[in-house]
Amino acid sequence: MGRVNEIPHERHDMKCPAHSAVGPEYFDDGDRDDAAAIAAELVNTFASYDIQLSGIGLQQVCDRCTVMDDAYVISLGVLRLDEAREVIVKLKDMTDEFSKLHDHLMALTDSKGPNEPQA
C-alpha cells in the first residue's frame, strides 16, 4: 500500500501572538490533520478494491500562489499507463459486480409485486 507523504512547503500563515506565551498546540495544524485523515481514508478505500497508489501524498497549498480555498490538497501521484489500465479494470469489475447486485435486488423486489393496502 502507498504511504501518505507530505511535501514540505513554506508556511505563510504562522503569526506569533504579540505578548502571550505559546504552547506546543500553537504548531498544531488542524487542516493538515483533516487532510491526512481524508488521504488515509482514500488510500484505504482504494486498497479495499485492491488498488495501490504508491505516489499519493499531501501538498500544502500556498495562499500566495493560488486562489484555492483548501489548505492542503491530495496528490494521487503519477501512474504509468499499465498501472492506469489495471486501476480501470479493477474499477470496472467492481462496477459490474455492483450493477449485477443491484439488478438482482430489483428483480427480487419486483417479484413480490407492489404492496397493496389492505381494506
CYANA upper distance limits for C-alpha pairs under 8 A (distance plus 0.5 A):
  1 MET  CA     43 VAL  CA      8.20
  1 MET  CA     47 ALA  CA      7.58
  1 MET  CA     52 GLN  CA      5.69
  1 MET  CA     53 LEU  CA      7.42
  1 MET  CA     54 SER  CA      7.12
  2 GLY  CA     43 VAL  CA      7.85
  2 GLY  CA     52 GLN  CA      6.51
  2 GLY  CA     53 LEU  CA      5.80
  2 GLY  CA     54 SER  CA      4.31
  2 GLY  CA     55 GLY  CA      7.01
  2 GLY  CA     56 ILE  CA      7.09
  3 ARG  CA     54 SER  CA      6.97
  3 ARG  CA     55 GLY  CA      8.03
  3 ARG  CA     56 ILE  CA      7.27
  3 ARG  CA     57 GLY  CA      7.96
  4 VAL  CA     36 ALA  CA      8.07
  4 VAL  CA     39 ALA  CA      7.58
  4 VAL  CA     40 ALA  CA      7.51
  4 VAL  CA     56 ILE  CA      6.31
  4 VAL  CA     57 GLY  CA      5.31
  4 VAL  CA     58 LEU  CA      7.44
  5 ASN  CA     56 ILE  CA      7.38
  5 ASN  CA     57 GLY  CA      4.84
  5 ASN  CA     58 LEU  CA      6.44
  6 GLU  CA     57 GLY  CA      6.18
  6 GLU  CA     58 LEU  CA      5.24
  6 GLU  CA     59 GLN  CA      6.57
  7 ILE  CA     57 GLY  CA      7.66
  7 ILE  CA     58 LEU  CA      6.70
  7 ILE  CA     59 GLN  CA      5.77
  7 ILE  CA     60 GLN  CA      7.74
  8 PRO  CA     59 GLN  CA      7.89
  8 PRO  CA     60 GLN  CA      7.94
  9 HIS  CA     59 GLN  CA      8.09
  9 HIS  CA     60 GLN  CA      6.63
  9 HIS  CA     62 CYS  CA      8.22
 10 GLU  CA     62 CYS  CA      8.28
 11 ARG  CA     62 CYS  CA      8.36
 12 HIS  CA     62 CYS  CA      8.08
 12 HIS  CA     63 ASP  CA      8.04
 17 PRO  CA     21 ALA  CA      8.25
 17 PRO  CA     22 VAL  CA      8.37
 22 VAL  CA     26 TYR  CA      6.52
 24 PRO  CA     28 ASP  CA      7.73
 29 ASP  CA     33 ASP  CA      6.81
 30 GLY  CA     34 ASP  CA      6.60
 31 ASP  CA     35 ALA  CA      6.63
 31 ASP  CA     71 ALA  CA      6.76
 31 ASP  CA     72 TYR  CA      7.58
 32 ARG  CA     36 ALA  CA      6.41
 32 ARG  CA     60 GLN  CA      8.48
 32 ARG  CA     71 ALA  CA      8.03
 32 ARG  CA     72 TYR  CA      7.06
 33 ASP  CA     37 ALA  CA      6.68
 34 ASP  CA     38 ILE  CA      6.80
 35 ALA  CA     39 ALA  CA      6.53
 35 ALA  CA     58 LEU  CA      7.88
 35 ALA  CA     72 TYR  CA      6.82
 35 ALA  CA     73 VAL  CA      7.78
 35 ALA  CA     74 ILE  CA      7.99
 36 ALA  CA     40 ALA  CA      6.50
 36 ALA  CA     58 LEU  CA      7.71
 37 ALA  CA     41 GLU  CA      6.69
 38 ILE  CA     42 LEU  CA      6.64
 39 ALA  CA     43 VAL  CA      6.70
 39 ALA  CA     57 GLY  CA      8.10
 39 ALA  CA     58 LEU  CA      8.09
 39 ALA  CA     74 ILE  CA      7.00
 40 ALA  CA     44 ASN  CA      6.65
 41 GLU  CA     45 THR  CA      6.50
 42 LEU  CA     46 PHE  CA      6.66
 43 VAL  CA     47 ALA  CA      6.57
 43 VAL  CA     52 GLN  CA      7.96
 43 VAL  CA     53 LEU  CA      7.92
 43 VAL  CA     56 ILE  CA      8.47
 44 ASN  CA     48 SER  CA      6.71
 45 THR  CA     49 TYR  CA      7.40
 46 PHE  CA     50 ASP  CA      6.94
 46 PHE  CA     51 ILE  CA      5.46
 46 PHE  CA     52 GLN  CA      7.06
 46 PHE  CA     53 LEU  CA      8.47
 47 ALA  CA     51 ILE  CA      5.47
 47 ALA  CA     52 GLN  CA      6.41
 49 TYR  CA     90 LYS  CA      7.47
 49 TYR  CA     91 LEU  CA      7.93
 49 TYR  CA     94 MET  CA      8.19
 50 ASP  CA     90 LYS  CA      8.14
 51 ILE  CA     87 VAL  CA      6.85
 51 ILE  CA     90 LYS  CA      8.09
 53 LEU  CA     76 LEU  CA      7.39
 53 LEU  CA     77 GLY  CA      7.79
 54 SER  CA     77 GLY  CA      7.78
 55 GLY  CA     75 SER  CA      8.17
 55 GLY  CA     76 LEU  CA      6.53
 55 GLY  CA     77 GLY  CA      4.62
 55 GLY  CA     78 VAL  CA      6.89
 56 ILE  CA     74 ILE  CA      7.58
 56 ILE  CA     75 SER  CA      5.92
 56 ILE  CA     76 LEU  CA      4.77
 56 ILE  CA     77 GLY  CA      5.56
 57 GLY  CA     74 ILE  CA      6.29
 57 GLY  CA     75 SER  CA      5.65
 57 GLY  CA     76 LEU  CA      7.07
 57 GLY  CA     77 GLY  CA      7.70
 58 LEU  CA     72 TYR  CA      6.98
 58 LEU  CA     73 VAL  CA      6.31
 58 LEU  CA     74 ILE  CA      5.26
 58 LEU  CA     75 SER  CA      6.49
 59 GLN  CA     72 TYR  CA      5.93
 59 GLN  CA     73 VAL  CA      5.84
 59 GLN  CA     74 ILE  CA      6.86
 59 GLN  CA     75 SER  CA      7.45
 60 GLN  CA     71 ALA  CA      6.38
 60 GLN  CA     72 TYR  CA      4.82
 60 GLN  CA     73 VAL  CA      7.00
 61 VAL  CA     65 CYS  CA      8.43
 61 VAL  CA     66 THR  CA      7.93
 61 VAL  CA     68 MET  CA      7.90
 61 VAL  CA     70 ASP  CA      7.42
 61 VAL  CA     71 ALA  CA      5.73
 61 VAL  CA     72 TYR  CA      5.73
 61 VAL  CA     73 VAL  CA      7.31
 62 CYS  CA     66 THR  CA      6.85
 62 CYS  CA     71 ALA  CA      8.24
 63 ASP  CA     67 VAL  CA      7.09
 63 ASP  CA     68 MET  CA      7.91
 79 LEU  CA     83 GLU  CA      6.22
 79 LEU  CA     84 ALA  CA      6.34
 80 ARG  CA     84 ALA  CA      6.72
 81 LEU  CA     85 ARG  CA      6.67
 82 ASP  CA     86 GLU  CA      6.79
 83 GLU  CA     87 VAL  CA      6.82
 84 ALA  CA     88 ILE  CA      6.67
 85 ARG  CA     89 VAL  CA      6.67
 86 GLU  CA     90 LYS  CA      6.73
 87 VAL  CA     91 LEU  CA      6.64
 88 ILE  CA     92 LYS  CA      6.51
 89 VAL  CA     93 ASP  CA      6.54
 90 LYS  CA     94 MET  CA      6.77
 91 LEU  CA     95 THR  CA      6.58
 92 LYS  CA     96 ASP  CA      6.60
 93 ASP  CA     97 GLU  CA      6.79
 94 MET  CA     98 PHE  CA      6.68
 95 THR  CA     99 SER  CA      6.60
 96 ASP  CA    100 LYS  CA      6.69
 97 GLU  CA    101 LEU  CA      6.72
 98 PHE  CA    102 HIS  CA      6.57
 99 SER  CA    103 ASP  CA      6.62
100 LYS  CA    104 HIS  CA      6.56
101 LEU  CA    105 LEU  CA      6.64
102 HIS  CA    106 MET  CA      6.61
103 ASP  CA    107 ALA  CA      6.60
104 HIS  CA    108 LEU  CA      6.80
105 LEU  CA    109 THR  CA      6.72
106 MET  CA    110 ASP  CA      6.56
107 ALA  CA    111 SER  CA      6.58
108 LEU  CA    112 LYS  CA      7.26
109 THR  CA    113 GLY  CA      7.59
110 ASP  CA    114 PRO  CA      7.97
